[in-house]
C-alpha cells in the first residue's frame, strides 16, 4: 500500500529550480531513504512534503489525500510528522516536558476545562503518552534532566520521542545521524528499526551511507533537483549514474 506519493513536485525560488518534477512513492511499513549530493534538493523536498513550503507545482498525497500546501500543523494532524536536521528541543525544559509537547495533538483539552481545572484526566493521559515515548527510546531514566544537558545521541533520540508522542503513521527524519560517533549511529539505527517495527513508516534524508544502506528497504536518489535513480540498497550501491553523480566516479557507494 502506498502511504506517501510525491507527484511531479516542483519548487522554484525566483529563477532557480530547486526541485524539478520529482516523483516517488513510499510504501506503508517501510524505511525509505532520500539521498543525493549537497544541493540536490532533498531538504527542500522534505519542506514541501511537511508543509513548511508550498510547492510551485505538483502534488503530495498522504493516504491518497492531497496535502500539498497545507500548513505543517495540519499535515502533522493527519499523521505525517517531521523532525529537523538541527535540534528543535526546548533546552531549558526537562526531557519529559519536551515529550509532552508532542502529545498536544492527541491530548488537547478544551479551553473551558483548562480554565476550570477539570482537565486532570486529559493531562494524566498526556503524561502517560509522553512517558511511554521516552521509555520506547530508552530515555525514561533521564525524564527529569534538562534536555540541553543530554548527550548529542540522547538529544536526537528525544527528538524522535517527541515525534512518537504525537502518534504518527509516518515520520520524516532530516539527517538524524549528523554529528554522531559510530556507537551513537549504531544505537540510532537500532531505534529506527524498533520504531519501524512498531508500525511507523520512515522517510529519511541522510548522508551517512552506512546507515542508509543498512536501514532502507528502498532508496530514492536525487541530483540537481531531479530523480536520478531508485531501487534497493544493492541496486543504488551499484548504479553507474549514482556513482558518477554522488561520488564523482568512485567504484561503489558503500
N, C-alpha and C positions, 0 to 999 in steps of 0.2 A: 504493500500500500504506500502510495506517495503521500508524504506528510507535508513537504515544502516543495513548491515549484517556482523557480525563477525563470521567467519567460521574456526573452529579448530585452532584458533590463539595461537601461542606458542612463548615464549621468554625465551631464555637461556642466562645466564651470567656465562660463564665457565661451571662448573658442577652444577650450581644452575638453576632450572627451576622456573622462577618467575610466568609465566602464562603457563598453561598446557592444550592445546587443547580446548580452550574456544570457545563456540559458543552461540550466541544470536542474536536477531533481534530487531530493533527499528522501530516502525510504524510511518509513517508520521503524524504530527499533535499532537503527544503525548508528555507527560513528563515521561521519563523513568529513574528510579533510578538504580545505580550500588552500591551495599553495600557489606560489609564484614568486618571482624576483621582487625586490623592493620597487614600489611604484606600479605594481601590476594592477592595482585596483581592488585588492582583497578587502581592506578595511572600509573602503567606500561602498563595496557590495554589502558588507555587514551593516553599515549605516542605513542603507536603503531597506534591507530586509527588516531591520528592527524598528524602523520608523524615525530614526534620527535625521535622515534625509528623505525628501520626496523625490522619487525618480523623475528624470526628464521625460522618459517614456518607458514602456514595458510594464510588466506585471509581476507582482509577488503574490502567490496564493498559498495559504496555510489551511490544511484540511479542506481544500477545494474552494475556500473563500478568499476573495480578493482583499488583500490588506495593504496594497500599495498606497503610500501617502498617509496612512493612519498615524496618529501620534504614538510615541513609544508606550505610554501607559495603556492605550487601548490594545496595542499589539500584545503587550505583556498579559493583559487580562484574558486574552484568547489562548494563553498557554505557551507563548513564544517569548523567552526571556533571554536577555543578552548581558554578558559581562564585558568589561573593557580591559584593554591592554594594561593600563595603569590603574593602580588601586583606587577604588571609589568608596573605601570604607570610611567610617567616622572614627578617626584615630583616637579621639578622647573618650569615646563611649566604650563600654565593656563589649566583650565578644558576644554575649547573649543579647545585649541591646542592639547590636548590629544585625544579628539574626532576626530579631523581632521586626526590623524594618521590612524584611522580606515577607512577613506574614500579612501585611496590610490588605492585600487583595483578597485573601481568604477570610480574614477576621477583621472586618471594618465596622465597628459599632456605629449605630446611628447617633447623630448629634444629641438628641434628647436623652438617650440612655447614658451617654458620657457625662452630660451635664448633671443628670440626676444621680449618677454613681451607681446605676443599676446594670452596668455592663461587665460585672465581675466574671460571669461565665465566659463571655467572649474574650476577655483579657486572659483568663486561665487557659482557654483553648489556644490562643496565640502563643502563650508562653510554652505550652506543651509542644506545639509545632516547631517553634524555634529550637527547643532543647533536643527534639528528635533529629533535626537537621544537623545540629552540632555533633550529636552522638554518631550520626551516619559518617561524618567526615573526621571522626576521632578527635574532636575539639571539646568534648564535654568537660574535661579536666581544666580547660582554660576559660570556662564560661565567664568568670568574674574578672579576668585580666583585661587591661586596656588593649583594644585592638592594635593600637600603634606600637605596643610592646612585643607583639608576636614576631616570630621569625618570618622571613620572606615566604617560605613554603607554607607556613600556617596561615599567613595573610591571604595567600592565593586560595587555600582550602576554605577559609572563611568566606571569601567572595563567592565561592561555589555553594557554600551552605546558605548564604543569603538568597541565592537564586533558587535553591532547592526548597527553601521555606515558602516560596510562592507557588509551589505545586505545579511546576511547568510540565508540559508534554515534550518540549524541545528547548535546549539551551544553545546559544551561540557563544562560543568561547574565543575571545580575541587574544591570541598569543599567551596562553596560560603558563607556558614553560619559560618565559623570558626571565633571565637573571637567576635561574635555578642551577644548583650544582647537580652532579649526576645522581646523588642519593635523593635529593628533593624531586628530581624529574621522575625517578622510578616510583616514588611514593605517589606523585600526582597521577601518573599513568594508572596505577592501581585504583586510585579513587575514581578516575574517569570510567574505568571498566566496571567498577561497582555501581556507579551512577547509571550507566547504560544498562546494566543487568537489572536494575530496579524498574526499568521501563521508560527511561528518559532518552530520547533521541538527541544526539550531539552533532553539531556542526562546528568545526574549529578551524581557525586560521592559525598557522604555526610555521616557524622557520626551522624548528628542530626536527630534522628529517628522521632521526632515530625514533622519536616519539610518534611522528606521523605514520611512518611505515609499520611501527609496532602496534598501533592502535586502530587504524582506519579500515573499515570494510570497503570503502570506495573513496577515491581522491579525484578532485577537480583541480586542474592546473590552469592558471591564467597567465597571460603575458600581454602587456600593453593594453589592458582593459578587456581583452578578448579571451574566449575559451581557446585554450591551446590543446589540451588533451584531457581524457577522463578514463578512469579504469581502476582496477585493483592496485594494491601496492606494488605487486610484481610487474604489472603492465606499465605503471608510471615509472618505476625504477629503471626500466629498460627502454623507455620510449625515446627514440632519437631526437624528436623535436623538444621534448622536455630537457634532455641532456644538453642540447645546444643552447636553449634559451635560459635555462635555470642555472646551469653550471658552466656555461661557456666552453663546452666541449669535453668536460670530464667524462670518464667512462661510465660511471653509474652514479645514481643519486644517493644511495646509502649501502 
